[in-house]
Amino acid sequence: MGFTISHFHSILGELPPQPPRACFGRDELIEKVLGLAENLTPITLIGTGGIGKTSIALTVLHHDRIKQRFGDNRRFIRCDQFPASRTHFLARLSKVIGAKVENPEDLTPLRSFLSSTDIILFLDNAESILDPQGPGAREIYEVVVELSRFDNICLGITSRISTVPPDYETLEIPTLLVEAARSAFYRIYKNGEHSDFVDKILEQLDFHPLSVTLLGTVAHHNKWDNDRLASEWGTHRTRVLQTDHKESLAATIELSLASPMFRELGPDAHDLLGVIAFFPQGVNENNLDWLFPALSNRMNIFDKLCTLSLTYRSNGFVMMLAPLRDYLCPKDPRSSPLLRTIKECYFARLSISINPGQPGFEEGRWITSEDMNVEHLLDVFTTIDADSDEVWYACAHFMEYLYWHKSRLVMLGLKIEGLPDDYPFKPECLSELSRLFDRVGNRVESKQLLLHTLKIWRERQDDFQIAETLRFICSVNQTLGLYKEGIQQGREALEMYKQLNHIWGQARSLEQLARSLHGDNQLDSAEEAASQAIDLLSDEDEKFTICKCHRILGKIYYSRGETEKAIGYFETALRIASPFNWHDQLSRNHYELADLFFKEGRFDEAHASVERAKSHAAIDDPYYLACATQLQARFWHGQGRFEEAKSEALRAADVFERFGAAKDLEESRALLRDIGEKWES
């Protein structure tokens, strides 16, 4: 008859399903798979449900290069469409390749078909048959390993589970880039013009391909315009992602949760997923011991969740794609026992007061990597449990931790200001919020919050807190240039601390009073106040305040023209701060030295000091980093290096604008104008 076995393959075998009409943003990935397939290299495409593994596989199978390389010997098996057993797998394989062998017990009767010509075969949704906890997984695994050893077969696997045979080239499928997600959405959605809000929704979906497709399909079918789409998304979020054909994100996620490997993890696994979904940063792997002490197999569970592609690791955190987060996050966080326990863990950590030089201060740096999680936790519980004292107590301490270790503003501000004045923890929260505003350079807002705080404490007749707040207002007025007002408040605070016999408070009031007196050019009085503060304190008790007093004395002596004496005080302050790694004090003192050296024309020393100031400020003080950057811009400007000066000044201006530091921003803009004029001339 003249027919070859290869020809019968073409007639009797099954060709793969049709590819998607478009596979956006996958060109580079597809090109890599094509190259591997042409060389008969086994390939694994790994990723969470809906990430586009099947679309990539089908696009490759129908690509012209693959058609030319393999002809009609392109095969595709949906592994979730038959029971997970070796018998069913071999029967399906026999039918797909056209062998017509009924119920083969192993690969022996199929070898002549399998070895007669080059074949590319994709096992799609292979987690259905390769799940290690599945009933026939070991037997099927052995067959797949044997298949991959045929030197004429390119075996491809798509799977949510990364437990695949060895020696495969494994490609983890990422989410889409914004341009590709946008193109995929608008290919389907025909009812509206391009909208920035749509881009924001796509970003909130983490550019997850299935979610993008479902959103476009639902919006198109319902003929929603952009306003209606925005309304539906704002109300229902990922619950809108279900088409008329009952394709849904929920079904895809539940398929992963139904896997034997997930069920084997036990009853805690689902609650644990809810915890990971709740936190925007996911869960810090370094904190598993203190967050989940009751889970004896916690490391194993987290590993398995990553193996199942339900989570992924990034920068030390176990995280989850946004659509999965939205679906799995507990609708009422109080309903999750595990999440309630973790809330208590965070609140216990935040209950430890921190002060520079005191035990526990450096340990407080944990907040720098967890701040987004903690803020989200507080934002949720200040909404659903607003009458709880412990929530607002934790809120005040959270801002204290940020003040010392990661100066930035918080989204909790409006909630705090909206509390009734008679609420127990309102003044503490207002006070800490004001300190954050001061830390980032928005002194006007900081003062307004402190004046409100002072009003509440006066109404409550709490002398200690009145003195504390007056001391803070003194400091803010000093930075605003309102020296006489600051002096008045500093002296009032000092007298109240004396009445209370509070030595620590007296010393800190004197330190801040000295700064205001220096600003008002009352140099002798400023020196006396700073010296009294040092005398009140023992070296061991309050080195942080002593350090700040030495910096003030350095500024006082420089104002008197005693340069070398001023340098000595700044260097003493640096020696005090260095063993404790007080980066804010190190950056400020190096900044003062840089400014001094610059004014004295000692440019090499100025440049070295400003670089040191920037390196310390870069750790947790973006505002002071901007101040040092602006000083460096002045330095380059003075040397005629206008391009570098402009770059540094722009960088500083951007931070000042973001932080609402109006006075500093105006100085940056004036410097930029001066640079522009000098550059042009």
Summary of the structure (lengths in Angstrom):
residues: 681
radius of gyration: 33.0
end to end distance: 91.7
largest distance: 114.7
contacts: 2294
relative contact order: 0.05
helix: 67%
strand: 5%
